[in-house]
Every structure is written in C-alpha cells, then in structure tokens.
Amino acid sequence: MTLQPASLSAAPRDILHKIMTAALRAADPAVQIPRNMPKVPRGKTIVIGAGKASAHMARSFEACWIRENGSDDIANRLGGLVVTRYGHAAPCEHIEIVEASHPVPDAAGQKAAERILEIAQNAGPDDLIICMISGGGSALLALPAPGISLEDKQAISKALLKSGATISEMNCVRKHLSAIKGGRLALAGSRAKMVTYLVSDVPGDDPAIIASGPTVPDPTTQKDALAIIKRYGITLPAGAQKLLANTDHETIKPGHDCFTGNDVIMLSRPQDSLLAAADAARDMGLNTVILGDAIEGESREIAKMHAGIARQVATHGQPSQKPCILLSGGETTVTVRGDGGRGGRNAEFMLSLLLQLRDEAGFAALAIDTDGIDGSEDNAGAIMDGDSWQKAITGNIDLADYLDRNDAYSAFEKLDDLIVTGPTLTNVNDFRAILIY
C-alpha cells in the first residue's frame, strides 16, 4: 500500500533549513562554556587549543571569564594561544588566535603547535591551563615527531584522506607520528592544573579521538597504527616507518600521573544537534526518527541505506508515518576514485541519495558538515527536493558520471543546490535530514 502525500506547514526546503539552523544552534559551545567555568587560580590562566571551533570557544571563555571575575588583575593574568582553520578566527583581547591549514597541515600549524607546547611546558603549579579542543585539531596541531618532516606528515595526511579510513583510524596514525598529540600536551603541562573543553566531531564522542587527544590518555598503540597503514595500502616515508617501529615513542597511556586531577568537559556532541533538530521538526508537526549519531561508512553506500529507510516510510509508514524527518549524524568517508573531482563527504552522500530517489515524489533532503566546510570546498553541503532531478534532466547533467568522478560539488553547483553557510565556528560533524511527505 502506498500512503497518500502528507500536508506540510511550509515549503520542504524551508523546513529543512529551519531544522538545520536548530541543529547548528545546539552545537554552539558558547552556550555551555558559562555553565562550566573553573575557579580562578593563584597564578595565570592560560588558554591554548586547536580546532575549527577553538577560536570561538576561546572568545566565549574570555568574555565569560572577565564578566564573572571582573578585576583588571585577573584579566591581565589571562593569555594564551589557540590555532584554528583559515577563515575561522574569532578575535580575542587577551588570547592570541592564529590560523593554519586544514585538512592537510602546513608550516603555520607547525609553528603554532611548537609555541603551544612551549607555553604548556612553562606553566607552573599555581597556573590554570584551559585547553580548547575541537575537530580539525589533528591537522592544525602539526608538530611532527622526531625524525619526521612536515612534508612527510603532509603526504601521509593526503594518503589517509583519500584512503577511505575512518576518523578514528586516521587519528590513531596521526597521534603516533606526533610530538604533541596522544596525551603529550597534557604531559608537557603537567605542573599546572588543566581543564579541557571538548566539542565532539567523532562517532562515539571519545575524547582520545577528538583532535587526536592531545590532553587525554591514548589506549591505542603503534602496532594499531601500523595495522591501519597496512590495511589501506599506504606507503610510509622511511622516517615514519622507523618511528612506528620504535616502542620508546609510544603515546601517553591511561593511568599516567600527568592526567591526575585534570578535568575533561564535553560541551557539544552530535547527539545534542540531533535532539534539537528533532524538537524543531516536531514543532512543525513532523514525526521524527533519529537513525544514529555515530554512522560511519562510505558516503555513497550510507546514502543507499538512508534511501531505503525513506522509501519504507513513504510506502509502508515504517518506522514512522508521513510527514516524517529522518535525522542522522556521524562521519562518513569517501574513497577517491576519480581524478580532479571536487566535493566532500556530505555532497557525495547527497549526490548518491539523489540518484537513488531521482524521480520519486515526496522527498527532500540536505546534508552538511556542521563546521560549514564540506571537505576542502566553500560549501557546507547540499540540498535536494523534487525539482533537483528534473533540473539535471533539463540541463543534460549526467549525475552518475559526477559521482563516479567524486565530483559532487560540481554537480550541485550546476543544479544550484549547494548549501553555503560560511564557517559556523563549531564542529559536531555530519548532519543529515531527509523529509518524507
């Protein structure tokens, strides 16, 4: 039995944009920072960190710190350095903000990481170190371990990004080739009290994976990293191969004294955004189904799974009746097959979804990276509705060919269906919404 079309309170695209806005608002770390302020130390308050959201986190902390504690003396004892992606800076009065490259590291990120490690090493027992950590920090804290060059790190990063490896696998390798990740920043600042604020962009919200866990224990090993390299057929530079064979360079493990008394505070998670999106959808009279906040896998294949569930809703009213929103988060991956294609994992998800639902009525969808940048392009993601396939036919746009070439950005650019938000200054990974009506 095919269910009849359901009425909507607004146009499908307007509904999706309102739900997306609610999801992004819930991911804003500035909402949670004032609720999680530490006590003023006798010495300095030192803010360090890295990630796409880290500058916004630092600005929010600085404003709240001065507002709540209010004296010139306390303000003058506030300082530090945070590194974020180019275009994601948020100006601060007392905390220095620098920008560097993501997802492939550059010399600016290396210099910033060197300075951040030195700042932590110089902190004393009366000082308080505040670490602002969010997704993207793995590339931005680009401090190669001894024997590895920045060029080596860049080559390995590029190979991992093209391989289809999951974020946990990529960060396992990254932290074992680093002089600052995998708990090493906590070791450097172990004379001071440390508080880490986290914005999660990883499935499962594991602090050891977020930005490769610079201030938390790492349970993974060099053998794990080597197994990942072998699994994806990546050729390591000689220095990296030698380092991973040297057990004296293991990351800092659970139970180490440097973590004693340190606090880790999770500010924003993918699930928070999904719950806010579900509330917004219900306010518009829609049924909601959250498929999961930790979905991983090849983007085009995950799209097929989502399309199958959407058809089940449309045809059988399962697992929910129309009108319905399917919501999901996590981090999918793209195995690059084509040459010269443009587009991130969310645009690729959407292109595969559009091909699955191409000439079926009653569907609209969007997928974005919540930091506002899908891969390395200027879009957050893409949107589609019942007109998208017709536009492809009219414009003689071979969408299957674009998917084969991993060129989803170009396809949606031609359809005028890219979503461009600019940097959102947060990052809780992928957000997907499919409307069935």
ZAMARGU-4260 file (C-alpha; in steps of 0.2 Angstrom, whole numbers, plus 5000, padded with zeros to 4 digits):
<rodrens>
0) 5000/5000/5000 | 5007/5017/4995 | 5002/5031/5008 | 4995/5047/5002 | 5005/5063/5002
5) 5005/5072/5018 | 5002/5091/5020 | 5017/5102/5026 | 5017/5118/5036 | 5030/5126/5025
10) 5039/5123/5009 | 5051/5107/5010 | 5067/5117/5008 | 5061/5130/5021 | 5058/5116/5034
15) 5075/5108/5031 | 5084/5125/5033 | 5074/5128/5050 | 5079/5111/5056 | 5097/5114/5051
20) 5098/5130/5060 | 5091/5122/5076 | 5105/5109/5074 | 5119/5122/5072 | 5112/5132/5086
25) 5113/5117/5098 | 5131/5114/5093 | 5137/5132/5098 | 5150/5129/5113 | 5146/5147/5119
30) 5130/5141/5126 | 5139/5128/5138 | 5155/5137/5142 | 5147/5149/5155 | 5139/5134/5164
35) 5156/5126/5166 | 5168/5139/5172 | 5183/5134/5183 | 5189/5143/5199 | 5201/5157/5197
40) 5219/5151/5200 | 5233/5160/5211 | 5243/5161/5195 | 5240/5164/5177 | 5225/5157/5167
45) 5232/5151/5150 | 5221/5146/5136 | 5228/5135/5122 | 5220/5124/5110 | 5216/5119/5092
50) 5202/5115/5081 | 5189/5123/5069 | 5178/5129/5084 | 5193/5133/5096 | 5194/5152/5092
55) 5176/5154/5095 | 5177/5143/5111 | 5192/5154/5117 | 5182/5170/5114 | 5167/5164/5123
60) 5178/5159/5138 | 5187/5175/5138 | 5171/5185/5138 | 5164/5175/5152 | 5180/5174/5162
65) 5181/5193/5163 | 5162/5196/5165 | 5162/5184/5180 | 5178/5189/5188 | 5179/5207/5183
70) 5195/5213/5190 | 5210/5221/5180 | 5222/5209/5189 | 5213/5193/5183 | 5211/5200/5166
75) 5229/5204/5165 | 5233/5186/5170 | 5224/5179/5156 | 5233/5174/5140 | 5237/5160/5128
80) 5237/5154/5110 | 5224/5145/5100 | 5226/5139/5082 | 5211/5137/5070 | 5207/5134/5052
85) 5210/5149/5040 | 5194/5159/5040 | 5188/5153/5057 | 5196/5166/5068 | 5186/5174/5082
90) 5196/5190/5089 | 5200/5190/5107 | 5208/5204/5118 | 5219/5193/5129 | 5221/5177/5119
95) 5231/5176/5103 | 5222/5167/5088 | 5232/5161/5074 | 5226/5152/5058 | 5233/5137/5049
100) 5229/5124/5036 | 5216/5110/5037 | 5214/5096/5032 | 5232/5095/5026 | 5244/5103/5039
105) 5256/5117/5035 | 5270/5127/5042 | 5259/5139/5051 | 5251/5125/5060 | 5268/5118/5065
110) 5274/5134/5072 | 5258/5136/5082 | 5260/5119/5089 | 5278/5122/5094 | 5273/5138/5103
115) 5258/5129/5112 | 5269/5115/5118 | 5281/5128/5125 | 5268/5138/5133 | 5261/5122/5142
120) 5279/5117/5147 | 5282/5134/5155 | 5266/5134/5165 | 5268/5132/5184 | 5259/5124/5199
125) 5249/5140/5203 | 5243/5141/5184 | 5227/5135/5176 | 5228/5128/5158 | 5212/5129/5148
130) 5213/5118/5133 | 5200/5122/5119 | 5199/5106/5108 | 5188/5103/5093 | 5188/5093/5077
135) 5201/5099/5065 | 5214/5100/5079 | 5223/5085/5072 | 5229/5094/5056 | 5231/5111/5065
140) 5242/5105/5079 | 5255/5099/5066 | 5270/5095/5076 | 5279/5080/5068 | 5288/5068/5080
145) 5307/5067/5079 | 5314/5060/5063 | 5298/5065/5053 | 5297/5081/5042 | 5282/5092/5039
150) 5282/5086/5021 | 5281/5068/5027 | 5266/5072/5038 | 5258/5081/5023 | 5260/5066/5012
155) 5253/5054/5025 | 5238/5065/5028 | 5234/5066/5010 | 5235/5047/5008 | 5224/5044/5023
160) 5211/5057/5017 | 5210/5048/5000 | 5210/5030/5008 | 5193/5029/5015 | 5199/5027/5033
165) 5188/5031/5047 | 5192/5046/5058 | 5197/5035/5072 | 5209/5026/5061 | 5216/5042/5054
170) 5219/5049/5071 | 5227/5034/5078 | 5240/5036/5064 | 5242/5054/5067 | 5244/5054/5086
175) 5258/5041/5084 | 5268/5052/5072 | 5266/5067/5083 | 5276/5076/5096 | 5260/5084/5104
180) 5245/5073/5102 | 5240/5057/5111 | 5242/5064/5128 | 5258/5073/5125 | 5251/5090/5128
185) 5245/5085/5145 | 5262/5078/5149 | 5270/5095/5144 | 5258/5105/5155 | 5258/5093/5170
190) 5265/5105/5183 | 5249/5115/5181 | 5230/5111/5183 | 5222/5108/5167 | 5204/5109/5161
195) 5200/5103/5143 | 5184/5109/5134 | 5179/5097/5120 | 5167/5099/5105 | 5165/5082/5098
200) 5166/5078/5080 | 5169/5059/5081 | 5157/5045/5082 | 5155/5039/5100 | 5162/5056/5107
205) 5178/5048/5113 | 5190/5061/5119 | 5205/5051/5114 | 5200/5053/5096 | 5194/5071/5095
210) 5209/5081/5088 | 5219/5065/5091 | 5218/5068/5110 | 5232/5080/5114 | 5227/5081/5133
215) 5219/5064/5137 | 5226/5046/5138 | 5228/5036/5122 | 5224/5017/5123 | 5230/5014/5105
220) 5247/5008/5101 | 5260/5009/5087 | 5255/4992/5081 | 5237/4998/5079 | 5244/5012/5068
225) 5255/5001/5058 | 5240/4989/5055 | 5230/5004/5049 | 5243/5009/5037 | 5244/4991/5030
230) 5225/4989/5029 | 5224/5004/5017 | 5240/5001/5007 | 5248/5017/5012 | 5267/5019/5009
235) 5276/5027/5024 | 5291/5038/5022 | 5306/5030/5030 | 5306/5041/5045 | 5288/5037/5049
240) 5291/5019/5047 | 5306/5019/5058 | 5297/5029/5072 | 5282/5017/5072 | 5294/5003/5075
245) 5302/5012/5090 | 5292/5007/5106 | 5301/5021/5115 | 5289/5034/5106 | 5273/5027/5112
250) 5259/5039/5116 | 5254/5043/5134 | 5244/5029/5142 | 5229/5028/5154 | 5235/5029/5172
255) 5249/5041/5169 | 5252/5054/5183 | 5251/5068/5171 | 5232/5066/5170 | 5229/5066/5189
260) 5217/5080/5194 | 5214/5086/5176 | 5196/5089/5171 | 5188/5085/5154 | 5172/5094/5149
265) 5161/5089/5134 | 5152/5105/5128 | 5144/5099/5112 | 5140/5082/5104 | 5132/5077/5088
270) 5118/5070/5098 | 5114/5087/5105 | 5111/5093/5087 | 5100/5079/5083 | 5089/5081/5098
275) 5087/5100/5094 | 5083/5096/5076 | 5070/5083/5081 | 5062/5096/5093 | 5061/5109/5079
280) 5054/5096/5067 | 5040/5091/5080 | 5036/5110/5082 | 5032/5110/5064 | 5021/5095/5065
285) 5033/5082/5059 | 5036/5064/5065 | 5055/5062/5069 | 5066/5047/5068 | 5084/5048/5074
290) 5094/5035/5065 | 5110/5037/5074 | 5123/5050/5079 | 5138/5039/5075 | 5135/5032/5057
295) 5151/5028/5048 | 5154/5021/5031 | 5156/5025/5013 | 5146/5040/5009 | 5138/5034/4993
300) 5133/5017/5002 | 5126/5026/5018 | 5115/5036/5006 | 5108/5020/4999 | 5104/5014/5016
305) 5095/5031/5020 | 5086/5030/5004 | 5079/5013/5008 | 5073/5019/5025 | 5065/5034/5017
310) 5055/5023/5005 | 5049/5012/5019 | 5042/5027/5027 | 5034/5033/5011 | 5027/5016/5006
315) 5023/5007/5022 | 5023/5021/5036 | 5038/5012/5045 | 5046/5016/5056 | 5035/5031/5056
320) 5021/5039/5047 | 5022/5054/5035 | 5026/5068/5036 | 5042/5062/5044 | 5060/5068/5046
325) 5074/5056/5046 | 5090/5063/5056 | 5107/5056/5057 | 5125/5061/5061 | 5142/5054/5062
330) 5156/5054/5049 | 5155/5045/5033 | 5171/5043/5022 | 5175/5045/5003 | 5187/5033/4994
335) 5193/5044/4980 | 5191/5035/4963 | 5191/5049/4951 | 5204/5062/4946 | 5201/5081/4949
340) 5184/5079/4957 | 5178/5092/4969 | 5167/5089/4984 | 5166/5082/5002 | 5158/5068/5010
345) 5141/5077/5013 | 5140/5082/4995 | 5144/5064/4989 | 5131/5057/5001 | 5118/5069/4993
350) 5123/5065/4975 | 5121/5046/4979 | 5104/5050/4988 | 5098/5060/4973 | 5102/5046/4961
355) 5093/5033/4972 | 5077/5044/4974 | 5079/5053/4957 | 5061/5053/4950 | 5051/5049/4966
360) 5040/5062/4973 | 5038/5067/4991 | 5056/5068/4996 | 5068/5082/5001 | 5085/5081/5010
365) 5100/5090/5015 | 5117/5085/5022 | 5131/5097/5029 | 5147/5097/5039 | 5142/5107/5054
370) 5158/5117/5053 | 5152/5125/5037 | 5165/5117/5026 | 5162/5101/5017 | 5179/5094/5013
375) 5190/5107/5006 | 5177/5117/4996 | 5167/5133/5001 | 5151/5124/5004 | 5144/5116/5020
380) 5135/5103/5010 | 5120/5101/4998 | 5101/5101/4997 | 5089/5092/4985 | 5070/5091/4983
385) 5058/5085/4969 | 5064/5098/4957 | 5083/5093/4958 | 5081/5078/4946 | 5071/5087/4934
390) 5084/5101/4933 | 5098/5088/4930 | 5087/5081/4915 | 5084/5099/4908 | 5102/5104/4910
395) 5108/5087/4902 | 5119/5084/4918 | 5125/5066/4920 | 5124/5064/4939 | 5130/5046/4939
400) 5146/5052/4930 | 5149/5066/4943 | 5148/5053/4956 | 5160/5041/4948 | 5172/5055/4947
405) 5169/5060/4966 | 5164/5077/4959 | 5148/5080/4969 | 5152/5099/4972 | 5152/5102/4953
410) 5136/5093/4951 | 5126/5103/4964 | 5134/5119/4958 | 5126/5116/4941 | 5110/5112/4950
415) 5111/5127/4961 | 5109/5116/4976 | 5125/5119/4986 | 5122/5125/5004 | 5135/5139/5009
420) 5135/5145/5027 | 5152/5151/5029 | 5162/5145/5044 | 5149/5141/5058 | 5163/5141/5072
425) 5158/5124/5079 | 5160/5107/5073 | 5150/5091/5078 | 5152/5083/5061 | 5139/5077/5048
430) 5121/5082/5050 | 5109/5074/5038 | 5090/5077/5037 | 5078/5068/5025 | 5060/5074/5024
435) 5047/5062/5018 | 5029/5069/5014
</rodrens>
